[in-house]
Amino acid sequence: MKYYKDSDNQTYVYQDDGSEDHLIPSGQIKITEEEANTLADQEFNAHPYSEKRKVTYKSIEEQLDMQYWDKVNGTNLWQEHIDAVKAAHPKPTE
């Protein structure tokens, strides 16, 4: 993969096709994977807590499966998952 950013620090990823770096898309500069990850983290952290939770929660199907197996096995993995997401992305106090 090749990583690029534009003047607004928006990151782009392109499949590495073996082409030379002089074919960098117009208006973009090549960056390292580490810098791309840092920019992605900054972009993620700029979202409100509710958006962060939406992408962090497991799918509804996975959550229902967790609830079923919690009941069968006497565990509380679903509640632990929900608690972990809420702790990682707390609702701001007003």
PyMOL commands that place a pseudoatom at each C-alpha (Angstrom):
pseudoatom trace, name=CA, resn=MET, resi=1, chain=A, elem=C, hetatm=0, pos=[0.000, 0.000, 0.000]
pseudoatom trace, name=CA, resn=LYS, resi=2, chain=A, elem=C, hetatm=0, pos=[1.043, 3.557, -0.624]
pseudoatom trace, name=CA, resn=TYR, resi=3, chain=A, elem=C, hetatm=0, pos=[-0.108, 6.326, 1.678]
pseudoatom trace, name=CA, resn=TYR, resi=4, chain=A, elem=C, hetatm=0, pos=[-0.651, 9.946, 0.689]
pseudoatom trace, name=CA, resn=LYS, resi=5, chain=A, elem=C, hetatm=0, pos=[-2.155, 13.079, 2.184]
pseudoatom trace, name=CA, resn=ASP, resi=6, chain=A, elem=C, hetatm=0, pos=[-3.463, 16.272, 0.666]
pseudoatom trace, name=CA, resn=SER, resi=7, chain=A, elem=C, hetatm=0, pos=[-3.081, 19.857, 1.900]
pseudoatom trace, name=CA, resn=ASP, resi=8, chain=A, elem=C, hetatm=0, pos=[-5.948, 19.321, 4.389]
pseudoatom trace, name=CA, resn=ASN, resi=9, chain=A, elem=C, hetatm=0, pos=[-4.212, 16.251, 5.885]
pseudoatom trace, name=CA, resn=GLN, resi=10, chain=A, elem=C, hetatm=0, pos=[-6.899, 14.019, 4.398]
pseudoatom trace, name=CA, resn=THR, resi=11, chain=A, elem=C, hetatm=0, pos=[-5.274, 10.614, 3.940]
pseudoatom trace, name=CA, resn=TYR, resi=12, chain=A, elem=C, hetatm=0, pos=[-5.546, 8.354, 0.916]
pseudoatom trace, name=CA, resn=VAL, resi=13, chain=A, elem=C, hetatm=0, pos=[-4.413, 4.771, 0.429]
pseudoatom trace, name=CA, resn=TYR, resi=14, chain=A, elem=C, hetatm=0, pos=[-3.646, 3.233, -2.939]
pseudoatom trace, name=CA, resn=GLN, resi=15, chain=A, elem=C, hetatm=0, pos=[-2.887, -0.361, -3.765]
pseudoatom trace, name=CA, resn=ASP, resi=16, chain=A, elem=C, hetatm=0, pos=[0.815, -0.708, -4.453]
pseudoatom trace, name=CA, resn=ASP, resi=17, chain=A, elem=C, hetatm=0, pos=[0.971, -1.603, -8.122]
pseudoatom trace, name=CA, resn=GLY, resi=18, chain=A, elem=C, hetatm=0, pos=[4.743, -1.342, -8.429]
pseudoatom trace, name=CA, resn=SER, resi=19, chain=A, elem=C, hetatm=0, pos=[4.639, 2.002, -10.192]
pseudoatom trace, name=CA, resn=GLU, resi=20, chain=A, elem=C, hetatm=0, pos=[7.208, 4.698, -9.531]
pseudoatom trace, name=CA, resn=ASP, resi=21, chain=A, elem=C, hetatm=0, pos=[6.662, 7.466, -6.952]
pseudoatom trace, name=CA, resn=HIS, resi=22, chain=A, elem=C, hetatm=0, pos=[6.713, 10.114, -9.684]
pseudoatom trace, name=CA, resn=LEU, resi=23, chain=A, elem=C, hetatm=0, pos=[3.137, 9.024, -10.447]
pseudoatom trace, name=CA, resn=ILE, resi=24, chain=A, elem=C, hetatm=0, pos=[1.827, 10.376, -7.123]
pseudoatom trace, name=CA, resn=PRO, resi=25, chain=A, elem=C, hetatm=0, pos=[-1.750, 11.657, -7.553]
pseudoatom trace, name=CA, resn=SER, resi=26, chain=A, elem=C, hetatm=0, pos=[-2.012, 15.407, -8.170]
pseudoatom trace, name=CA, resn=GLY, resi=27, chain=A, elem=C, hetatm=0, pos=[-1.983, 17.552, -5.025]
pseudoatom trace, name=CA, resn=GLN, resi=28, chain=A, elem=C, hetatm=0, pos=[-0.920, 14.739, -2.716]
pseudoatom trace, name=CA, resn=ILE, resi=29, chain=A, elem=C, hetatm=0, pos=[2.347, 13.937, -0.983]
pseudoatom trace, name=CA, resn=LYS, resi=30, chain=A, elem=C, hetatm=0, pos=[3.591, 10.504, -0.014]
pseudoatom trace, name=CA, resn=ILE, resi=31, chain=A, elem=C, hetatm=0, pos=[3.610, 9.729, 3.719]
pseudoatom trace, name=CA, resn=THR, resi=32, chain=A, elem=C, hetatm=0, pos=[4.563, 6.745, 5.855]
pseudoatom trace, name=CA, resn=GLU, resi=33, chain=A, elem=C, hetatm=0, pos=[2.070, 4.205, 7.151]
pseudoatom trace, name=CA, resn=GLU, resi=34, chain=A, elem=C, hetatm=0, pos=[2.782, 5.505, 10.663]
pseudoatom trace, name=CA, resn=GLU, resi=35, chain=A, elem=C, hetatm=0, pos=[1.873, 9.082, 9.674]
pseudoatom trace, name=CA, resn=ALA, resi=36, chain=A, elem=C, hetatm=0, pos=[-1.265, 7.816, 7.914]
pseudoatom trace, name=CA, resn=ASN, resi=37, chain=A, elem=C, hetatm=0, pos=[-2.283, 5.995, 11.100]
pseudoatom trace, name=CA, resn=THR, resi=38, chain=A, elem=C, hetatm=0, pos=[-1.662, 9.116, 13.196]
pseudoatom trace, name=CA, resn=LEU, resi=39, chain=A, elem=C, hetatm=0, pos=[-3.806, 11.214, 10.859]
pseudoatom trace, name=CA, resn=ALA, resi=40, chain=A, elem=C, hetatm=0, pos=[-6.542, 8.574, 10.919]
pseudoatom trace, name=CA, resn=ASP, resi=41, chain=A, elem=C, hetatm=0, pos=[-6.477, 8.571, 14.742]
pseudoatom trace, name=CA, resn=GLN, resi=42, chain=A, elem=C, hetatm=0, pos=[-6.745, 12.366, 14.798]
pseudoatom trace, name=CA, resn=GLU, resi=43, chain=A, elem=C, hetatm=0, pos=[-9.691, 12.262, 12.402]
pseudoatom trace, name=CA, resn=PHE, resi=44, chain=A, elem=C, hetatm=0, pos=[-11.407, 9.554, 14.489]
pseudoatom trace, name=CA, resn=ASN, resi=45, chain=A, elem=C, hetatm=0, pos=[-10.843, 11.492, 17.719]
pseudoatom trace, name=CA, resn=ALA, resi=46, chain=A, elem=C, hetatm=0, pos=[-12.444, 14.603, 16.215]
pseudoatom trace, name=CA, resn=HIS, resi=47, chain=A, elem=C, hetatm=0, pos=[-15.817, 12.818, 15.987]
pseudoatom trace, name=CA, resn=PRO, resi=48, chain=A, elem=C, hetatm=0, pos=[-18.369, 13.059, 18.805]
pseudoatom trace, name=CA, resn=TYR, resi=49, chain=A, elem=C, hetatm=0, pos=[-18.524, 10.203, 21.296]
pseudoatom trace, name=CA, resn=SER, resi=50, chain=A, elem=C, hetatm=0, pos=[-21.707, 8.803, 19.733]
pseudoatom trace, name=CA, resn=GLU, resi=51, chain=A, elem=C, hetatm=0, pos=[-20.030, 8.333, 16.339]
pseudoatom trace, name=CA, resn=LYS, resi=52, chain=A, elem=C, hetatm=0, pos=[-17.015, 6.683, 17.973]
pseudoatom trace, name=CA, resn=ARG, resi=53, chain=A, elem=C, hetatm=0, pos=[-19.306, 4.274, 19.788]
pseudoatom trace, name=CA, resn=LYS, resi=54, chain=A, elem=C, hetatm=0, pos=[-21.169, 3.382, 16.581]
pseudoatom trace, name=CA, resn=VAL, resi=55, chain=A, elem=C, hetatm=0, pos=[-18.007, 2.217, 14.840]
pseudoatom trace, name=CA, resn=THR, resi=56, chain=A, elem=C, hetatm=0, pos=[-16.622, 0.509, 17.951]
pseudoatom trace, name=CA, resn=TYR, resi=57, chain=A, elem=C, hetatm=0, pos=[-19.674, -1.548, 18.932]
pseudoatom trace, name=CA, resn=LYS, resi=58, chain=A, elem=C, hetatm=0, pos=[-19.869, -5.010, 17.427]
pseudoatom trace, name=CA, resn=SER, resi=59, chain=A, elem=C, hetatm=0, pos=[-22.700, -5.544, 14.936]
pseudoatom trace, name=CA, resn=ILE, resi=60, chain=A, elem=C, hetatm=0, pos=[-26.205, -6.198, 16.253]
pseudoatom trace, name=CA, resn=GLU, resi=61, chain=A, elem=C, hetatm=0, pos=[-25.929, -9.784, 15.005]
pseudoatom trace, name=CA, resn=GLU, resi=62, chain=A, elem=C, hetatm=0, pos=[-22.698, -10.308, 16.950]
pseudoatom trace, name=CA, resn=GLN, resi=63, chain=A, elem=C, hetatm=0, pos=[-24.200, -8.709, 20.053]
pseudoatom trace, name=CA, resn=LEU, resi=64, chain=A, elem=C, hetatm=0, pos=[-27.271, -10.959, 19.885]
pseudoatom trace, name=CA, resn=ASP, resi=65, chain=A, elem=C, hetatm=0, pos=[-25.010, -13.984, 19.529]
pseudoatom trace, name=CA, resn=MET, resi=66, chain=A, elem=C, hetatm=0, pos=[-22.994, -12.809, 22.528]
pseudoatom trace, name=CA, resn=GLN, resi=67, chain=A, elem=C, hetatm=0, pos=[-26.195, -12.464, 24.571]
pseudoatom trace, name=CA, resn=TYR, resi=68, chain=A, elem=C, hetatm=0, pos=[-27.319, -15.961, 23.608]
pseudoatom trace, name=CA, resn=TRP, resi=69, chain=A, elem=C, hetatm=0, pos=[-24.013, -17.540, 24.562]
pseudoatom trace, name=CA, resn=ASP, resi=70, chain=A, elem=C, hetatm=0, pos=[-23.854, -15.500, 27.764]
pseudoatom trace, name=CA, resn=LYS, resi=71, chain=A, elem=C, hetatm=0, pos=[-27.211, -16.999, 28.765]
pseudoatom trace, name=CA, resn=VAL, resi=72, chain=A, elem=C, hetatm=0, pos=[-26.144, -20.541, 27.781]
pseudoatom trace, name=CA, resn=ASN, resi=73, chain=A, elem=C, hetatm=0, pos=[-22.717, -20.305, 29.462]
pseudoatom trace, name=CA, resn=GLY, resi=74, chain=A, elem=C, hetatm=0, pos=[-23.607, -18.083, 32.417]
pseudoatom trace, name=CA, resn=THR, resi=75, chain=A, elem=C, hetatm=0, pos=[-21.099, -15.440, 31.271]
pseudoatom trace, name=CA, resn=ASN, resi=76, chain=A, elem=C, hetatm=0, pos=[-21.424, -11.675, 30.790]
pseudoatom trace, name=CA, resn=LEU, resi=77, chain=A, elem=C, hetatm=0, pos=[-19.221, -11.022, 27.749]
pseudoatom trace, name=CA, resn=TRP, resi=78, chain=A, elem=C, hetatm=0, pos=[-21.873, -8.827, 26.082]
pseudoatom trace, name=CA, resn=GLN, resi=79, chain=A, elem=C, hetatm=0, pos=[-22.110, -6.526, 29.095]
pseudoatom trace, name=CA, resn=GLU, resi=80, chain=A, elem=C, hetatm=0, pos=[-18.309, -6.366, 29.305]
pseudoatom trace, name=CA, resn=HIS, resi=81, chain=A, elem=C, hetatm=0, pos=[-18.171, -5.371, 25.617]
pseudoatom trace, name=CA, resn=ILE, resi=82, chain=A, elem=C, hetatm=0, pos=[-20.774, -2.609, 26.074]
pseudoatom trace, name=CA, resn=ASP, resi=83, chain=A, elem=C, hetatm=0, pos=[-19.070, -1.349, 29.241]
pseudoatom trace, name=CA, resn=ALA, resi=84, chain=A, elem=C, hetatm=0, pos=[-15.669, -1.268, 27.489]
pseudoatom trace, name=CA, resn=VAL, resi=85, chain=A, elem=C, hetatm=0, pos=[-17.021, 0.775, 24.561]
pseudoatom trace, name=CA, resn=LYS, resi=86, chain=A, elem=C, hetatm=0, pos=[-18.773, 3.224, 26.896]
pseudoatom trace, name=CA, resn=ALA, resi=87, chain=A, elem=C, hetatm=0, pos=[-15.619, 3.565, 29.004]
pseudoatom trace, name=CA, resn=ALA, resi=88, chain=A, elem=C, hetatm=0, pos=[-13.442, 4.132, 25.940]
pseudoatom trace, name=CA, resn=HIS, resi=89, chain=A, elem=C, hetatm=0, pos=[-15.816, 6.777, 24.551]
pseudoatom trace, name=CA, resn=PRO, resi=90, chain=A, elem=C, hetatm=0, pos=[-17.622, 8.370, 27.502]
pseudoatom trace, name=CA, resn=LYS, resi=91, chain=A, elem=C, hetatm=0, pos=[-20.581, 10.689, 27.102]
pseudoatom trace, name=CA, resn=PRO, resi=92, chain=A, elem=C, hetatm=0, pos=[-19.416, 14.237, 27.902]
pseudoatom trace, name=CA, resn=THR, resi=93, chain=A, elem=C, hetatm=0, pos=[-20.747, 15.745, 31.103]
pseudoatom trace, name=CA, resn=GLU, resi=94, chain=A, elem=C, hetatm=0, pos=[-22.768, 18.864, 30.625]
for i in range(1, 94): cmd.bond("trace and resi %d" % i, "trace and resi %d" % (i + 1))
show_as sticks, trace
zoom trace
